[in-house]
């Protein structure tokens, strides 16, 4: 699952956490979770590559840590 933490100072943290126990798996960046909606807007990552995926990758929907994956 994806966890978004917004802090009072305006910073945000996006992390991948285990769906079972909630532990931290890895830090994410906005490009990891961006999807393209059905529109004429062109969405690009930080390197200028067009983002064409229309849904989140399955490894971000169903996340398990090493302990829960056993």
WOPENOR-V426917 format. One record per pair of residues at least 12 apart in sequence whose ideal C-beta (glycine too) atoms are under 6 Angstrom apart, sorted by sequence separation. I is the first residue (numbers start at 1). J is the second residue. If there is no record, write none. Layout:
# WOPENOR-V426917
I_J ; I_J
This chain:
# WOPENOR-V426917
3_15 ; 15_27 ; 16_28 ; 3_17 ; 14_28 ; 31_45 ; 36_51 ; 1_17 ; 36_52 ; 34_51 ; 1_19 ; 35_53 ; 36_54 ; 35_54 ; 2_33 ; 25_63 ; 25_65 ; 23_65 ; 19_63 ; 20_64 ; 18_63 ; 18_64 ; 16_63 ; 18_65 ; 21_68 ; 20_68 ; 18_68 ; 2_60 ; 1_63
